[in-house]
Structure formats: C-alpha cells, structure tokens
Amino acid sequence: MQEIIHNPKVAHAAGVVYRMRRRIATAMAIVLALFLGYHVVFGQNGITAYQQKRLEDRELQKQIQELQEENARMKEHVDHLQNDPDAIEHEARERLHYTRPGEVIYTLNGKNAPAPASK
C-alpha cells in the first residue's frame, strides 16, 4: 500500500487551489447566466424581438381589416355599376362629365377638367 504523507504546506496549497477553482467556477457560472439572460432578452429571437413582432402583427391585422372593408365597399360599388342604371349614369356624369342633350356643365376650376362631351 501506498502511504499518504500529510504535509501541512501541501494541504494548504491544495485548499487554496480548491477555493480558487470554486471561485473561478462560480464566476464562470455567473458570466454564463448573464450571457444567457442577455440573449433571452435582446437576442435575435428574444423578448424584445417577440414584442416587436407582436406589434407588427397587430398593425398588419389592422391593415388587413381595413383592406377587407375597402374591398367590400368596392365590390358593392362594382355591383351597383353592373346592375343599377342610375349608378352608371351618375358615374358617367361625375367622372366623364357626360351630359344629356340640352344640358350644360359649368366648372369653376377648369384647369384639369376635360371638355364636356355629349352622350
């Protein structure tokens, strides 16, 4: 068997080395925890990015809702133009400045207005 020599200097040095290893390991664990915490909050898929994506999602959902409402209004307008003669006449008078025989259109700011045309 091998004899264990108990030397106070060796024991003291071993204790110092053990304490240093513990301190270094604790410091490394703290650094790792701080790094992971920073990554969780500010990383590419962190909490900050998640909150920005949620805000962007809400804005896009709002835009989708507005576009769907506008689409519904346009479909209704197209339906009126396809089926309602009065709507067709109103559109022709408004946009194309068409008139019925004997009618005259007066424009106050005629810079961009086309010349009156007869139906």
ROSE-4610 file (N, C-alpha, C; in Angstrom, 1 decimal, always signed):
// ROSE-4610
residu = [M/M/M/Q/Q/Q/E/E/E/I/I/I/I/I/I/H/H/H/N/N/N/P/P/P/K/K/K/V/V/V/A/A/A/H/H/H/A/A/A/A/A/A/G/G/G/V/V/V/V/V/V/Y/Y/Y/R/R/R/M/M/M/R/R/R/R/R/R/R/R/R/I/I/I/A/A/A/T/T/T/A/A/A/M/M/M/A/A/A/I/I/I/V/V/V/L/L/L/A/A/A/L/L/L/F/F/F/L/L/L/G/G/G/Y/Y/Y/H/H/H/V/V/V/V/V/V/F/F/F/G/G/G/Q/Q/Q/N/N/N/G/G/G/I/I/I/T/T/T/A/A/A/Y/Y/Y/Q/Q/Q/Q/Q/Q/K/K/K/R/R/R/L/L/L/E/E/E/D/D/D/R/R/R/E/E/E/L/L/L/Q/Q/Q/K/K/K/Q/Q/Q/I/I/I/Q/Q/Q/E/E/E/L/L/L/Q/Q/Q/E/E/E/E/E/E/N/N/N/A/A/A/R/R/R/M/M/M/K/K/K/E/E/E/H/H/H/V/V/V/D/D/D/H/H/H/L/L/L/Q/Q/Q/N/N/N/D/D/D/P/P/P/D/D/D/A/A/A/I/I/I/E/E/E/H/H/H/E/E/E/A/A/A/R/R/R/E/E/E/R/R/R/L/L/L/H/H/H/Y/Y/Y/T/T/T/R/R/R/P/P/P/G/G/G/E/E/E/V/V/V/I/I/I/Y/Y/Y/T/T/T/L/L/L/N/N/N/G/G/G/K/K/K/N/N/N/A/A/A/P/P/P/A/A/A/P/P/P/A/A/A/S/S/S/K/K/K]
num = [1/1/1/2/2/2/3/3/3/4/4/4/5/5/5/6/6/6/7/7/7/8/8/8/9/9/9/10/10/10/11/11/11/12/12/12/13/13/13/14/14/14/15/15/15/16/16/16/17/17/17/18/18/18/19/19/19/20/20/20/21/21/21/22/22/22/23/23/23/24/24/24/25/25/25/26/26/26/27/27/27/28/28/28/29/29/29/30/30/30/31/31/31/32/32/32/33/33/33/34/34/34/35/35/35/36/36/36/37/37/37/38/38/38/39/39/39/40/40/40/41/41/41/42/42/42/43/43/43/44/44/44/45/45/45/46/46/46/47/47/47/48/48/48/49/49/49/50/50/50/51/51/51/52/52/52/53/53/53/54/54/54/55/55/55/56/56/56/57/57/57/58/58/58/59/59/59/60/60/60/61/61/61/62/62/62/63/63/63/64/64/64/65/65/65/66/66/66/67/67/67/68/68/68/69/69/69/70/70/70/71/71/71/72/72/72/73/73/73/74/74/74/75/75/75/76/76/76/77/77/77/78/78/78/79/79/79/80/80/80/81/81/81/82/82/82/83/83/83/84/84/84/85/85/85/86/86/86/87/87/87/88/88/88/89/89/89/90/90/90/91/91/91/92/92/92/93/93/93/94/94/94/95/95/95/96/96/96/97/97/97/98/98/98/99/99/99/100/100/100/101/101/101/102/102/102/103/103/103/104/104/104/105/105/105/106/106/106/107/107/107/108/108/108/109/109/109/110/110/110/111/111/111/112/112/112/113/113/113/114/114/114/115/115/115/116/116/116/117/117/117/118/118/118/119/119/119]
x = [+0.8/+0.0/+0.9/+0.3/+1.0/+0.7/+1.6/+1.4/+1.1/+0.2/-0.2/+0.6/+1.3/+2.1/+1.3/+1.1/+0.4/+1.3/+1.4/+2.3/+1.4/+1.5/+0.7/+0.8/+2.0/+2.1/+1.4/+1.4/+0.7/-0.8/-1.2/-2.7/-3.1/-2.4/-2.7/-2.8/-1.8/-1.8/-3.0/-3.3/-4.5/-5.8/-5.9/-7.1/-7.2/-6.0/-6.0/-6.5/-5.9/-6.3/-7.8/-8.3/-9.7/-10.6/-10.2/-11.0/-10.9/-9.8/-9.6/-10.5/-10.5/-11.3/-12.8/-13.2/-14.6/-15.0/-14.1/-14.4/-14.4/-13.5/-13.5/-14.7/-15.1/-16.3/-17.6/-17.6/-18.8/-18.8/-17.6/-17.6/-18.0/-17.6/-17.9/-19.4/-20.0/-21.5/-22.2/-21.8/-22.4/-22.3/-21.1/-20.9/-21.8/-21.9/-22.8/-24.3/-24.7/-26.1/-26.4/-25.4/-25.6/-25.7/-24.8/-24.9/-26.2/-26.6/-27.9/-29.1/-29.0/-30.1/-30.1/-29.0/-28.9/-29.5/-29.1/-29.5/-31.0/-31.6/-33.0/-33.8/-33.3/-34.0/-33.7/-32.4/-32.1/-31.6/-31.6/-31.1/-32.1/-31.7/-32.4/-33.8/-34.1/-35.5/-35.8/-35.3/-35.5/-36.8/-37.0/-38.3/-38.5/-37.5/-37.6/-38.1/-37.5/-37.9/-39.3/-39.7/-41.0/-42.0/-41.7/-42.7/-42.8/-41.7/-41.8/-42.6/-42.4/-43.2/-44.7/-45.0/-46.4/-47.0/-46.3/-46.7/-46.9/-46.0/-46.1/-47.3/-47.5/-48.7/-50.0/-50.1/-51.3/-51.5/-50.4/-50.6/-51.0/-50.4/-50.8/-52.2/-52.7/-54.0/-55.0/-54.6/-55.4/-55.5/-54.3/-54.3/-55.1/-55.1/-55.9/-57.3/-57.8/-59.2/-59.6/-58.8/-59.1/-59.2/-58.3/-58.3/-59.5/-59.9/-61.1/-62.4/-62.4/-63.6/-63.6/-62.4/-62.3/-62.7/-62.3/-62.6/-64.1/-64.8/-66.2/-66.9/-66.5/-67.1/-66.9/-65.7/-65.5/-66.4/-66.5/-67.4/-68.8/-69.3/-70.6/-70.8/-69.7/-69.8/-69.8/-69.0/-69.0/-70.3/-70.9/-72.2/-73.3/-73.2/-74.1/-73.9/-72.6/-72.3/-72.8/-72.7/-73.1/-74.7/-75.4/-76.8/-77.7/-77.2/-78.1/-77.8/-78.8/-78.6/-78.4/-79.0/-78.8/-77.4/-76.8/-75.4/-74.4/-74.8/-73.9/-74.0/-75.2/-75.4/-74.6/-74.8/-74.1/-72.6/-72.0/-70.6/-70.2/-70.9/-70.6/-70.6/-71.6/-71.7/-70.6/-70.3/-69.3/-67.9/-67.5/-66.1/-65.9/-66.8/-66.6/-67.2/-67.9/-68.6/-69.6/-70.3/-71.3/-72.5/-73.2/-74.4/-75.5/-76.7/-77.9/-78.0/-78.7/-78.9/-79.6/-79.0/-79.6/-79.0/-78.2/-77.6/-76.2/-75.9/-74.5/-73.9/-72.6/-71.8/-70.9/-71.0/-70.1/-69.1/-67.8/-66.8/-66.1/-65.8/-65.2/-63.7/-63.1/-61.7/-61.5/-61.5/-61.4/-60.0/-59.0/-57.6/-57.4/-57.9/-57.7/-59.0/-60.0/-61.3/-61.3/-61.8/-61.9/-63.0/-63.0/-64.0/-65.3/-66.5/-67.8/-68.0/-68.6/-68.9/-70.4/-71.0/-72.4/-72.5/-73.6/-73.9/-74.4]
y = [-1.2/+0.0/+1.2/+2.2/+3.5/+4.3/+4.9/+5.7/+7.1/+7.7/+9.1/+10.0/+10.9/+11.8/+13.0/+13.4/+14.6/+15.7/+16.6/+17.7/+19.0/+19.8/+21.0/+22.0/+22.1/+23.0/+22.5/+21.2/+20.6/+20.7/+20.5/+20.6/+22.0/+23.0/+24.4/+24.7/+24.3/+24.6/+23.9/+22.7/+22.0/+22.8/+23.3/+24.1/+25.4/+26.0/+27.3/+27.0/+25.9/+25.5/+25.2/+24.5/+24.1/+25.4/+26.3/+27.5/+28.4/+28.4/+29.2/+28.5/+27.2/+26.5/+26.8/+26.8/+27.1/+28.5/+29.5/+30.9/+31.1/+30.4/+30.5/+29.9/+28.7/+28.1/+28.9/+29.5/+30.4/+31.6/+32.2/+33.4/+33.0/+31.8/+31.4/+31.1/+30.5/+30.3/+31.6/+32.6/+33.9/+34.5/+34.5/+35.0/+34.3/+33.0/+32.2/+32.6/+32.8/+33.1/+34.5/+35.5/+36.8/+36.8/+36.0/+35.9/+35.3/+34.3/+33.7/+34.6/+35.3/+36.3/+37.4/+37.9/+38.9/+38.4/+37.2/+36.6/+36.4/+36.0/+35.8/+37.1/+38.2/+39.5/+40.2/+40.3/+41.1/+40.3/+39.0/+38.2/+38.2/+37.5/+37.5/+37.1/+36.1/+35.7/+36.0/+37.0/+37.3/+38.0/+38.4/+39.1/+40.4/+41.1/+42.4/+42.1/+41.2/+40.9/+40.3/+39.5/+39.0/+40.1/+41.1/+42.2/+43.0/+43.2/+44.0/+43.2/+41.9/+41.1/+41.1/+41.1/+41.2/+42.5/+43.6/+45.0/+45.0/+44.5/+44.4/+43.6/+42.5/+41.6/+42.4/+43.1/+43.9/+44.9/+45.6/+46.6/+46.0/+44.8/+44.1/+43.6/+43.1/+42.7/+43.9/+45.1/+46.3/+46.6/+46.6/+46.9/+45.9/+44.6/+43.6/+43.9/+44.2/+44.6/+45.8/+46.8/+48.0/+47.7/+46.8/+46.4/+45.6/+44.7/+43.9/+44.8/+45.8/+46.7/+47.5/+48.0/+48.7/+47.8/+46.5/+45.6/+45.4/+45.3/+45.1/+46.3/+47.5/+48.7/+48.7/+48.4/+48.4/+47.3/+46.2/+45.1/+45.6/+46.3/+46.9/+47.9/+48.7/+49.8/+49.1/+48.1/+47.4/+46.8/+46.2/+45.6/+46.6/+47.8/+48.9/+49.3/+49.4/+49.8/+48.8/+47.5/+46.5/+46.3/+46.7/+46.3/+47.6/+48.7/+49.9/+50.9/+51.2/+52.2/+53.6/+53.9/+55.2/+55.4/+54.3/+54.4/+54.6/+53.9/+54.0/+55.5/+56.0/+57.4/+58.4/+58.2/+59.1/+59.0/+57.8/+57.7/+58.4/+58.2/+58.8/+60.3/+60.8/+62.3/+62.8/+62.1/+62.6/+62.5/+61.4/+61.2/+61.7/+61.4/+61.7/+63.0/+63.6/+64.9/+64.7/+63.6/+63.4/+64.2/+64.6/+65.4/+64.8/+65.1/+64.8/+65.9/+65.6/+66.6/+67.9/+69.0/+70.3/+70.7/+69.9/+70.2/+70.9/+71.7/+72.4/+72.3/+71.9/+71.8/+73.0/+73.7/+74.8/+74.3/+74.5/+74.2/+75.5/+75.6/+76.8/+76.7/+75.6/+75.5/+74.5/+74.9/+74.1/+73.7/+73.9/+73.6/+72.2/+71.2/+69.8/+69.1/+69.8/+69.2/+69.0/+67.8/+67.6/+68.4/+68.6/+69.3/+68.5/+69.1/+68.4/+67.6/+66.4/+65.6/+65.2/+65.0/+64.6/+63.1/+62.7/+61.2/+60.7]
z = [+0.0/+0.0/+0.0/-0.5/-0.6/+0.7/+1.2/+2.4/+2.0/+2.7/+2.4/+3.4/+2.8/+3.6/+3.8/+5.1/+5.4/+5.7/+4.7/+4.9/+5.0/+6.0/+6.1/+4.9/+4.4/+3.2/+2.0/+1.8/+0.7/+0.9/+2.1/+2.4/+2.2/+2.6/+2.5/+1.0/+0.2/-1.2/-1.9/-1.5/-2.1/-1.7/-0.5/-0.1/-0.9/-1.1/-1.9/-3.3/-3.9/-5.3/-5.4/-4.4/-4.4/-4.3/-3.4/-3.3/-4.6/-5.2/-6.5/-7.6/-7.6/-8.6/-8.4/-7.1/-6.8/-7.2/-6.9/-7.3/-8.8/-9.5/-10.9/-11.5/-11.0/-11.5/-11.2/-10.0/-9.7/-10.6/-10.8/-11.7/-13.2/-13.6/-15.0/-15.0/-14.0/-14.0/-14.0/-13.3/-13.3/-14.7/-15.3/-16.6/-17.6/-17.5/-18.4/-18.2/-17.0/-16.7/-17.2/-17.1/-17.6/-19.1/-19.8/-21.2/-21.7/-21.1/-21.5/-21.2/-20.1/-19.8/-20.8/-21.2/-22.2/-23.5/-23.9/-25.2/-25.1/-24.0/-23.9/-24.1/-23.6/-23.7/-25.0/-25.4/-26.5/-27.8/-27.7/-28.8/-30.0/-31.1/-32.3/-32.2/-31.3/-31.0/-29.6/-29.0/-27.6/-27.4/-26.1/-25.7/-26.5/-26.7/-27.4/-28.8/-29.5/-30.9/-30.9/-29.9/-29.8/-29.7/-28.8/-28.6/-29.9/-30.6/-31.9/-32.9/-33.0/-33.9/-33.6/-32.3/-31.9/-32.3/-32.1/-32.5/-34.0/-34.8/-36.2/-36.7/-36.0/-36.3/-36.1/-35.0/-34.7/-35.8/-36.2/-37.3/-38.6/-38.9/-40.2/-40.1/-39.0/-38.8/-39.0/-38.5/-38.7/-40.2/-40.9/-42.3/-43.1/-42.7/-43.4/-43.2/-42.0/-41.7/-42.6/-42.6/-43.4/-44.9/-45.4/-46.8/-47.1/-46.2/-46.4/-46.5/-45.6/-45.6/-46.9/-47.4/-48.6/-49.8/-49.8/-50.8/-50.9/-49.7/-49.6/-50.2/-49.9/-50.5/-52.0/-52.5/-53.9/-54.6/-54.0/-54.6/-54.7/-53.6/-53.6/-54.7/-54.9/-55.9/-57.3/-57.5/-58.8/-59.1/-58.0/-58.2/-58.6/-58.0/-58.4/-59.8/-60.2/-61.6/-62.6/-62.2/-63.2/-63.3/-62.2/-62.2/-62.1/-61.7/-61.5/-62.5/-63.4/-64.5/-63.9/-62.8/-62.2/-61.7/-61.2/-60.7/-61.9/-63.0/-64.2/-64.7/-64.8/-65.3/-64.3/-63.1/-62.1/-62.3/-62.4/-62.6/-63.9/-65.0/-66.3/-66.2/-65.5/-65.4/-64.5/-63.4/-62.4/-63.0/-63.5/-64.0/-65.4/-66.3/-67.7/-68.1/-67.2/-67.5/-68.7/-68.7/-69.8/-69.4/-70.5/-70.2/-71.1/-70.7/-71.6/-72.6/-73.7/-74.7/-74.1/-74.3/-73.8/-72.5/-71.8/-70.5/-70.8/-69.9/-69.9/-68.6/-68.6/-67.3/-67.2/-66.0/-65.7/-64.7/-64.9/-64.0/-63.5/-62.2/-61.6/-61.8/-61.6/-61.7/-62.8/-64.0/-65.2/-65.7/-64.8/-65.3/-65.7/-64.9/-65.2/-65.7/-65.9/-66.3/-67.8/-68.2/-69.7/-70.3/-71.6/-72.2/-72.2/-72.0/-71.9/-73.2/-73.0/-74.1/-74.0/-75.2/-75.2/-75.2/-74.6/-74.5/-75.8]
